[in-house]
Amino acid sequence: MKSIIRTVLLAGLAALSLCLTLSAARADDAVPASRLDQVLKAGKLRICMTGDYKPFTYYRPDQTFEGMDVELGQALAKSLGVEAQFVKTTWSTLMNDFIAQCDVAMGGVSITLDRARRAAFSEPVMVDGKAPIIRCADKEKFRNFDMIDQPGTRAIVNPGGTNERFAKARYKNATLLQHPDNVTIFQQIIDGKADVMVTDASETLWQSKLHPELCPVQPDQPLQFAEKAYLLPRGDVAFKAYVDTWLHLAKATGEYQRIFDKWLK
């Protein structure tokens, strides 16, 4: 009798062990593949950026990138032990290029609901907002947005991004001019071919340093709340968790602030 009981118990334990093994195997199979694993396997982090948004990203004549988010992208890649590979895109094609070619998009990307429909975002990297930039000679003429949005004012905008959406939504009386190159657009204002551009307050501060002829209008009182973040694949929990953790540690250790101060102070 004891022998029979022992045999039954051993058979039951064997069956239980097999069930646990199969359950564990199924659990492993159920873990979704993450872009994190793909990046580590490929040995490179593909970073989409427009290259036309100083100080975050600028595509140099020698076909290399420089800027705040270029250095942060390199730091993120280094933390993964992989190479940073930058992919040139435009604001109009950013989302499609990101989905088709990149692991992350950086370079002053604003958080918007339109973008959130097709991709995820990291934790915000900074708070920003829209502000006008004008010729300093026009400071008394254009002291606020209401004074700017008048008949005869030529408001210039680059197509395809949040600047164009803001311009089309907020201007009621000014004449809108499109200029395709966000790098040379500020020279249009200096040369008197346009009167104003509304862009991110951080960019107005940077451009006023580059061009003493230009002055921001109330950059400390943005016309619209905005946050910047990094664009990530939708639904990839593991990859987002890694990027958010890296960003948190970069801020805690001072690495983020060091790079921020280099480009924005």
N, C-alpha and C positions, 0 to 999 in steps of 0.2 A: 504493500500500500504506500509506504513511504517512498518507494522507488517511483511509483506512478506520480505521486504529488510532486516529487523533485523534477521529474521529466516535464510535467505540465508547467511548473514555475519557470524552468529554464526556457521552454518554448515560448512562454509569455514574455519573458525578458528579452529574448531574441527578437520577437515580433515588435516589442516596444522600441528596442534599439534601432530596428530597421525603419520604423515609422519616424523616429526622431531624425535619423539620417536623411531620409527622403524629404522631411519638412524643411530641414536646414538647407538642403540642395535647392528646393523650390524657392526658399526665401532668398538665397543668393541669386538665383535666376531672376527673381522679381525686382531686384535693385536696379533702377533705371540707369542707363549709361549717362554719365555726366560729361559736359564739355571740359571739366577739370581733368578727367582721365585722358581725354583726347589731347589736350594741350601738353600734358606731361609725356604722353607717348610720342607726340610729334616733335617735342623739343623746341616749340616756338609758340608764342602768343601773338595772334594776328590782331592788330589794333587799327580800327578804322578811324580816320580823322580828316577834316576838310583842308587843313593847312592854310586857312585864310582868316584865322581868328586870333590875333595877338591879344594878350600874351599867352594864351592857352596853347595854340598851335600855329606854326608858320612853316610853309613849304618853301625852302630856300632855292635860289637859282641852281644850286649844285644838286638838287633833287634829294635833299635830306631835310628832315624835320627838326624844328627846335621849338621850345616853349615849355610852359609849366606842366602841361599834361603829357608832353613828350617825356620829360624827366620822371614824372610819376608813373607813366606806362612802363618805362624801363625799370623802375623800382619794383613794380608789381611782377614783371617778368623775372627779375632777379630773385624775388622771393620764392618763385616757383622753380628756379634753377633752369629756366629756358631762355631762349633768345626773343627779344621784342622785334616783331616784324610789322612795320607801319604800312597801311594801305590807304592811298589817296582816294578821297571821295568828295562829294559836294553836298550841300545842305539839301538840295532837291532829291538826291539819290541816296542819302545817308541810310535810310532804313532798309531799302532793298539791298544795298551793298553790304550792310552789316549782316543781314540774314544770310546772304549768299557767300560772303567771303571772310567774315571776321568773327572773333571770339568776344570782343569787347569794342565799344566805340567810346572815344574820349575826345576832349578838345572843346570844352565849354558847352557841352550838351545840356540843354534845359529839360527839366521834367515836364512833360505835357501828357494830357490824357490821350491824345492821338497816338503818341509814341507808345504809351502804356498798353494800348490795344494789341500791339504786335511784338512787344519786347518787355523785358523787366528792367528795373533800375537798381543800382547799388544804393546804399544809404547816401543821402545828400552829402556832397563834398563842400558846398558853400551856398549861402543865401545871396541872391542877386535880385535885380529888378531892372525895368526899363527906365532910361533917362535920355534926354536929348543932348546932342553936342552941336555947337554952333561956332561961328567965328567970334572970337573975343570982342571984335569991333561991334558986334550986334547984341552985346549983353543987356543993354538997356531996352532994346527993342523986343527981345525975346526972354523975358524974365521968368516965364512959366509956360506950361503947355497951352493954356488958353490964348496967350498972346502969340504963340507959334502957329496955332491952327486957325489961320486967317486967310482970306483970299489973297493971292499973290505970293504966299510963302511956298517955296519949292522944297518939298520934303523928299529926300532921296532914300532908297531902301534897296537892300540886296534880296533877291528872290529866294524862296524855298524854305525859309526857316521861321522862327518865332518873330523876327523883326518885321517880316512882310505881313504876318498875321496880325501883329499889333497895329501896324500902319493902316491896314485895310479896315480894321475894326474901330479905330479911334479917331482917325482924321475925318473931319466932316467938311472942311472948307479949303484946306491946303491942297496944292497940286502935287500928286505923287509922281516921282520919277524913279524908274528902275535902273540899277547899275549892276551888272553881273559879277563884278570882281570886288569882293569884300576887302581886299588888300588896298586897292587904289581908290575906294569909294570916298575916303576922307579927304583925299586930294581934290576931289570934285567940289567940296565945300570950301577949301582953302582958295581954290581958283575962281570962286564965285559962280560956279555952274549949278550950285544948289545952296540952300540956306541952312538945312538942318538934317540930321539923321537921328532917329531914336534907336538905340541899341542897349545892350546890357550896361548897367552903371559901371561895372568893373572895366569894360572896354573903353568907356568914355574917359575914365581916369587914366588908363594906359595911353590912349591916343593923345590926350592933352599933354602928356609928358613927351611923347614923340614929336608932337607938333604944337609949339607954344602959341601958334595962331588960333588954336581951337580951345574952347572952354566948355566943360560940362554944365548943364543946367540942373541944379538941385539933385545931384547924384545921391545925396543922403536921404532924399525923400522920393524913392522910386515911384513911377507911375503904375507899376504892376509888380506884384509879388512873384518871385521866381526862385527856383532852386536848381542847382547844377548837380549832375550825378553821372555815373558811367552806365552806358547802355549794355545790357546783358541778355543772354538767351532766355526767352520766356519759359517758365516752368522748371528751370534747372536750379533746384534748391541747393545742391552741393556746391556748385560753382559760385552762386551768389553768396553763400555762407562764407566761402573762402575769401572772396573779394572784400566783403564787409569786414571780416576779421582782420585782413591785411590793412585796410583803411583805418580801422580803429587803432591798431597798434602803431601805424605810421603817425597818427595824430598824437597818440600817447607818448611816443618816444621823441617827438619833435621833428621827425623826418619830413612830415607833410608841411609843417610851419616853415622849416628852413627853405624848402622849395617855393612855397607860397611867397615868402618875403623876398626871395630873389627876383621874382617876376612881377609882383604886384605892390611892392613898397619901394 
